[in-house]
Amino acid sequence: MLELNIDEVTNDLRTIADFLRWGVSRFNEADLFYGHGSDNAWDEVVNLTLFALHLPGNMDNAIMQTRLTKTEKVAVINLILRRIDERIPAAYLTNLAYFAGLPFYVDERVLVPRSPIGELIDKKFAEQISAEPARILDLCTGSGCIAIACAYAFPEAEVDALDLSDDALDVASLNIHNHELNEQVIPIKSDVFSGVPRGKYDLIVTNPPYVDADDIGDMPDEFHHEPEMGLGCGDDGLDIVRTILAQASEHLSEQGVLICEVGNSMLHVCAEYPEVDFTWIEFEHGGLGVFKLIQQQLLQHKELFEQKAKK
């Protein structure tokens, strides 16, 4: 726990800029982990400070030299200290995360959105699909960020958002309501494909739990505030991925496409399925471990996928 003289801080620091500098210094001193929406101390301190002061993020820089009241100073200090002492991801402290340029409510019932799939949605999957999808499935939806971002990208598409967690579906439903997409995005409770409605999807997008047992144990403290069922999935992280591969073809149209994120577990995927020609997607803005398979490939290897899923 960081020890400091609160009176000294409140008396000596005066402006927003003072507190930004102080916060960054404290974050660097504390050696925090950044991986939940930002990758550096400055961005996190700015977000937390502006949140504590009820200020938007697109203000003129001149406001940085304005002075704070003692009450405002204490609010900023308390938020900075919670981030340090409790190792809580900043997005949980503000209940706000951005994905594909869109705002989402988040709390510890769901993972903080950070999938590189957001880059694909921004580009409307231009290199992965040949036509606009009429029906989209977001499998393991969590906060609903992928489903909602897909709805913005394809406003004419029907989007189903599936998850096994009632808590996650509550958060997804809130975000669907906040984005006024209740008629387009439908949250559904489902254990993988068990609750999928009838009909075929042109696009299945999924960011399932995929962290292997070794990586779960080595994760920084910040990750342990996230729901474990959204992260780990068996010794090699592929328990749900195996089921997805075995069953996805039954829910895709003839021209349908599966986009699946497996992160660092891509090594396990390649080792488990050396016969399968996965298309591993490259990203301009960072990220790895996202593959594409078309419906014909899933059918071609269905027997293999089903055999592996029974392990």
Secondary structure, DSSP 8 states (H G I E B T S, - for coil): -----HHHHHHH--BHHHHHHHHHHHHHHHT----SS-SSHHHHHHHHHHHHTT--SS--GGGGG-B--HHHHHHHHHHHHHHHHS---HHHHHT-EEETTEEE---TTS-----THHHHHHTTTTTT-SS--SEEEEES-TTSHHHHHHHHH-TTSEEEEEES-HHHHHHHHHHHHHTT-TTTEEEEE-STTTT--SS-EEEEEE----B-HHHHHH--GGGGGS-GGGTB-SSSS-HHHHHHHHHGGGGEEEEEEEEEE-GGGHHHHHHH-TTS--EE---SSS---EEEEEHHHHHHTHHHHHHHHT-
